[in-house]
């Protein structure tokens, strides 16, 4: 497994994500970073499941994504 290119692609994506997270934490308040990153992780997992694994996106998923995005907008437009 450790010799697989996908493994190292995943490691690099994790490291880049962690670096971005810490960079945001140094610039912005904790709660806004944490809420945003958690929400975006949920949205990203729905999109990856749809495009990579051909899972369907239900109306409940779309409503959830809309609520998450509106919450993120509310946090950053205060």
C-alpha positions as CSV (number, residue, x, y, z in Angstrom):
1,X,0.0,0.0,0.0
2,X,2.8,2.5,0.8
3,X,4.2,2.1,-2.7
4,X,0.9,3.1,-4.3
5,X,0.8,6.6,-5.9
6,X,-2.7,7.1,-4.6
7,X,-1.4,6.7,-1.0
8,X,1.1,9.4,-1.5
9,X,-1.5,11.6,-3.2
10,X,-3.7,11.2,-0.2
11,X,-0.8,12.0,2.1
12,X,0.0,15.2,0.2
13,X,-3.6,16.3,0.1
14,X,-3.8,15.8,3.9
15,X,-0.6,17.8,4.5
16,X,-1.7,20.6,2.2
17,X,-5.1,20.7,4.0
18,X,-3.5,20.7,7.4
19,X,-1.1,23.5,6.4
20,X,-4.1,25.6,5.1
21,X,-6.0,24.9,8.3
22,X,-3.2,26.1,10.5
23,X,-2.6,29.1,8.2
24,X,-6.3,30.1,8.6
25,X,-6.1,29.6,12.3
26,X,-3.3,32.1,12.6
27,X,-5.2,34.7,10.6
28,X,-8.9,34.3,11.6
29,X,-10.9,33.5,14.8
30,X,-11.0,29.8,15.7
31,X,-14.8,29.3,15.5
32,X,-15.1,30.7,12.0
33,X,-12.3,28.4,10.8
34,X,-13.6,25.3,12.5
35,X,-17.2,25.8,11.3
36,X,-16.1,26.5,7.8
37,X,-13.6,23.6,7.5
38,X,-16.1,21.2,9.0
39,X,-18.9,22.3,6.6
40,X,-16.6,22.2,3.6
41,X,-15.4,18.7,4.5
42,X,-19.0,17.5,4.4
43,X,-19.7,19.2,1.1
44,X,-16.5,17.8,-0.4
45,X,-17.3,14.3,0.8
46,X,-20.7,14.5,-1.0
47,X,-19.1,15.8,-4.2
48,X,-16.4,13.1,-4.1
49,X,-18.9,10.4,-3.5
50,X,-21.0,11.7,-6.5
51,X,-18.2,12.1,-9.0
52,X,-15.8,9.4,-7.9
53,X,-18.1,6.7,-6.8
54,X,-21.2,7.6,-8.9
55,X,-23.5,8.0,-5.9
56,X,-26.6,10.0,-6.4
57,X,-27.1,13.3,-4.6
58,X,-30.5,13.4,-2.9
59,X,-32.6,16.5,-2.3
60,X,-31.7,16.1,1.4
61,X,-28.0,16.4,0.4
62,X,-28.8,19.5,-1.6
63,X,-30.7,21.1,1.3
64,X,-27.9,20.3,3.7
65,X,-25.3,21.8,1.3
66,X,-27.4,24.9,1.0
67,X,-27.8,25.2,4.7
68,X,-24.0,24.7,5.3
69,X,-23.1,27.3,2.6
70,X,-25.6,29.8,4.1
71,X,-24.2,29.3,7.5
72,X,-20.6,29.8,6.3
73,X,-21.8,33.1,4.6
74,X,-23.4,34.2,7.8
75,X,-20.3,33.6,9.8
76,X,-18.0,35.5,7.4
77,X,-20.4,38.4,6.8
78,X,-20.8,39.4,10.4
